[in-house]
Amino acid sequence: MARHKESDNLVCQNRKAHHHYEILESLECGIVLLGTEVKSLRDKTMSIEEAYVRLDSGALWLIGCHIGAYRFGTTAAHDPLRKRKLLAHSREIRKIKTKGHDAGAAESVLQ
């Protein structure tokens, strides 16, 4: 059985964020994707440099993330800049929501 390094599964990383911002906490969560998006991610055609997360109606949304079109896809391809839902536990979302109200606005905490 082959052992995989953690970096083998890494698709995209925003290194500039650590230089421009102070990262106090991080949250690992899932993301709702379409079939062609999954295939594009296997080709590592993703950019999160302009992406941010917004709390809307009790759900986390990833906005501004670019997942390129699948090169073998059909004309019914996905929108590369569409809004994608993030999958997190409700207790984590509540924690983010309360921190946002303490700071004045939820968007200021998540951007």
C-alpha positions, 0 to 999 in steps of 0.5 A: 500500500502506497503512502500519500503525502499531504501535499499530493492531495493539495489542489490550490493554495493562496500563499500571498494571503499569509504575507498580506494578512494575519491568519488567526484561525483556519477552517477545513470544509467541503465544497459542492462541485459539479462533475466537470469541476471535479475533473478540472480540479484533478488537472489542477486548474484552480485559482483562489487568489481573488476568492473570499467567503461570505456568510449568507442565510446561514450558509458559507459561500465561496465567491470569486474562486476560478475553476477552469473549464474541463478540456474534454468537456462538452458545451454544457460546461460549468461557469468558472466563476460561479458561487460555490457552497461550502460544507461546514458543521453548523457549530463552526458556522455559528462560531463564525457568525458570533465572531462576525457580530463581535467584530461588527460585520460577518464579512470583515471576519471572513474576507 
